[in-house]
Amino acid sequence: MSQLLRRHRDFRLLWCGEIAGKFGASVTGVAMPLIAVSELRASTFDVGLLTAAAWAPWLLIGLPVGAWVDRLPRRPIMLTAAAVSLVVFACVPVAASCGWLSTGLLLAAALLTGTAAVFFQTAYSAYLPSVVAPADQAEGNAKLQGSASAAQIAGQGSGGLIAQLAGAVNGMYVNAATFLLSLLCLAGIRYREPPTARAVRRPNALLGEVGEGLRLIGADPWFRTLALFAAASNLALMGYQSIRVVFLVRSVGLASGVVGALIAAASTGGVAGAFVARRVADRIGTARATLLFELGLTTFALLIPLTFGGAGTVAFVVGGFCVSAGVVAGNVIKAGFQQCYCPPELLGRLTASTAFLSYGTIPLGALLGGALGTGVGLRAAMWITTAGIPLAALVLFFSPVRRVRDLPSSRPDRGGPARCEPVATGRESAGAD
């Protein structure tokens, strides 16, 4: 156990809660589509719609949530969001035992837990720097990312195994239990944020604060470039991820347990990406490393549509491994850039505004994947969506990122050190935070 985990009780609890939540979410990411495919015989488009529902709240409420998070204590928001997810996931298998399971019920569950995730992730991004001292933030974020990636891998493998041994619906019990553990860990944190100043605000102040976050992105070439790239990247990433379970089951002909194992094996790239990101960035520069990870490694996504049964599954693992490594490593670097480049008082609004632009294309990508899978076939849809992943990185290639060694550490009007240290972010499935 690291020195930080041994000596910092609150960080240890936050670390345990994050691992539990990531494990449970990964189980659901495999189990939910398997419920739709195996229990409800849902169409490819319905499975894509299910994924879209989980991410749609970022598009619908992501902007105002960022302003709310900057006004309120972050820990109570996280506790409430975890409690909502616990209740909703526990209700799914109960409803199934009563004969009420339907695609509509799954869509409602995905929408509710997706809404909770918006509040949790936005509050978490702003809360973490207050728990850990600045000198420990790089180590703390790296520990969270590496452990969370490992939990995601274990969860994805367990999701398929649970579905095969006990039924996909029972995977929701596992997720509910992990959110209970996450809730208990968060409740045990002793650190309390200082009271938020209750400033008198005009009736339209919320709109003004939302607009401030959007203007921050629009006026800054670095924020603008990374936000545009994230939007394009997430469209393609979610396009293929929304139909990969259906592709592996119906086109490749694999069993549920094998599907979970393959997705878990491919996701080990996330651990590798988190491990090498800082080392590569130190050696060649944060801007060059971003291009290497986001454009170079993700080109191997084109191996995924070549997947066939037997030895042909290696193509899926290698392609998925490289995509996961590239995305996580890129996110590590970009998160560090955002933390030291953005004014601290605007971090919540920046997080929400960036998430609105980048996560907002995720439900569109899920719908696109489902529509393509229905219209042109699953394998052709995989070719189209995976080709979009490296193509999205051309946004970075034709931007100021290509012309510098390192991403800047501070805005021109703030001053600061020469460069930012990369830190970790908790998201693997999308292109940028």
Secondary structure, DSSP 8 states (H G I E B T S, - for coil): --HHHHH-HHHHHHHHHHHHHHHHHHHHHHHHHHIIIIIS---HHHHHHHHHHHHHHHHHHHHHHHHHHHHS-HHHHHHHHHHHHHHHHHHHHHHHHTT---HHHHHHHHHHHHHHHHHHHHHHHHHHHHHS-GGGHHHHHHHHHHHHHHHHHHHHHHHHHHHHHH-GGGHHHHHHHHHHHHHHHHHT--------------TTHHHHHHHHHHHHHHH-HHHHHHHHHHHHHHHHHHHHHTTHHHIIIIIS---HHHHHHHHHHHHHHHHHHHHHHHHHHHHH-HHHHHHIIIIIGGGGGGGGGG--SGGGHHHHHHHHHHHHHHHHHHHHHHHHHHHHHS-GGGHHHHHHHHHHHHHTHHHHHHHHHHHHHHHT-HHHHHHHHHHHHHHHTHHHHTSGGGG-SS--SS-TTT---S-------S--SSS--
